[in-house]
Amino acid sequence: MSKSKKMRKLIKAAKSGRPYAMYRLGICYELGRERPQDMNEAAQWIAEAAQLGYAPAVEWIKDYSFDDSAAVQAEA
C-alpha cells in the first residue's frame, strides 16, 4: 500500500472518531511526516484523542502542557 493511500485511510479513520488514528495523525502533523508540520493541528487531533481517553494522547498532552507562571519565572 502506498504512503498516500495509508495517509488517506488514517485521515478517514481519524475523522470517523477513532482515537488511535487521531493520535497518529496528530503525530504526523507534529513531526511533518506525510503532512506539513503544524503544531496547532497536531495538538487539536491529539487533544481529541485524549478526550476519548486514549492513554498515549493523554500523556502527550501532559508532556506538552506547562504552567505559564513557570515560563515567566524562567524568562526573568
One Martini backbone bead per residue (centre of mass of N, CA, C, O) as a GRO file, in nm:
protein
   76
    1MET     BB    1   0.098   0.036   0.022
    2SER     BB    2   0.080   0.352  -0.005
    3LYS     BB    3   0.134   0.634   0.168
    4SER     BB    4  -0.117   0.793   0.067
    5LYS     BB    5  -0.322   0.569   0.134
    6LYS     BB    6  -0.262   0.554   0.435
    7MET     BB    7  -0.333   0.849   0.494
    8ARG     BB    8  -0.627   0.840   0.405
    9LYS     BB    9  -0.709   0.625   0.615
   10LEU     BB   10  -0.626   0.786   0.864
   11ILE     BB   11  -0.809   1.030   0.820
   12LYS     BB   12  -1.075   0.875   0.814
   13ALA     BB   13  -1.048   0.754   1.099
   14ALA     BB   14  -1.024   1.022   1.252
   15LYS     BB   15  -1.298   1.146   1.149
   16SER     BB   16  -1.460   0.888   1.281
   17GLY     BB   17  -1.323   0.866   1.594
   18ARG     BB   18  -1.038   0.737   1.617
   19PRO     BB   19  -0.798   0.766   1.849
   20TYR     BB   20  -0.547   0.645   1.717
   21ALA     BB   21  -0.570   0.813   1.455
   22MET     BB   22  -0.560   1.088   1.584
   23TYR     BB   23  -0.283   1.056   1.708
   24ARG     BB   24  -0.121   0.985   1.452
   25LEU     BB   25  -0.192   1.243   1.300
   26GLY     BB   26  -0.069   1.434   1.504
   27ILE     BB   27   0.220   1.326   1.472
   28CYS     BB   28   0.249   1.397   1.177
   29TYR     BB   29   0.227   1.702   1.229
   30GLU     BB   30   0.456   1.733   1.431
   31LEU     BB   31   0.685   1.594   1.223
   32GLY     BB   32   0.616   1.611   0.909
   33ARG     BB   33   0.452   1.344   0.816
   34GLU     BB   34   0.270   1.363   0.526
   35ARG     BB   35   0.268   1.649   0.658
   36PRO     BB   36   0.257   1.947   0.758
   37GLN     BB   37   0.400   2.122   0.989
   38ASP     BB   38   0.163   2.140   1.285
   39MET     BB   39   0.098   2.204   1.611
   40ASN     BB   40  -0.201   2.277   1.613
   41GLU     BB   41  -0.303   2.024   1.468
   42ALA     BB   42  -0.178   1.823   1.657
   43ALA     BB   43  -0.322   1.915   1.918
   44GLN     BB   44  -0.608   1.870   1.822
   45TRP     BB   45  -0.600   1.563   1.766
   46ILE     BB   46  -0.482   1.475   2.042
   47ALA     BB   47  -0.704   1.597   2.220
   48GLU     BB   48  -0.931   1.422   2.112
   49ALA     BB   49  -0.806   1.154   2.203
   50ALA     BB   50  -0.790   1.229   2.504
   51GLN     BB   51  -1.100   1.270   2.547
   52LEU     BB   52  -1.128   0.946   2.478
   53GLY     BB   53  -0.875   0.808   2.655
   54TYR     BB   54  -0.603   0.805   2.510
   55ALA     BB   55  -0.313   0.757   2.667
   56PRO     BB   56  -0.091   0.880   2.477
   57ALA     BB   57  -0.242   1.151   2.454
   58VAL     BB   58  -0.244   1.228   2.747
   59GLU     BB   59   0.066   1.234   2.774
   60TRP     BB   60   0.121   1.447   2.560
   61ILE     BB   61  -0.031   1.672   2.699
   62LYS     BB   62   0.139   1.673   2.956
   63ASP     BB   63   0.418   1.728   2.814
   64TYR     BB   64   0.301   2.008   2.658
   65SER     BB   65   0.229   2.114   2.924
   66PHE     BB   66   0.230   2.434   3.102
   67ASP     BB   67   0.325   2.673   3.327
   68ASP     BB   68   0.322   3.007   3.283
   69SER     BB   69   0.471   3.097   3.543
   70ALA     BB   70   0.729   2.933   3.488
   71ALA     BB   71   0.804   3.078   3.225
   72VAL     BB   72   0.835   3.358   3.346
   73GLN     BB   73   1.058   3.284   3.550
   74ALA     BB   74   1.266   3.183   3.337
   75GLU     BB   75   1.292   3.473   3.196
   76ALA     BB   76   1.400   3.642   3.462
   0.00000   0.00000   0.00000
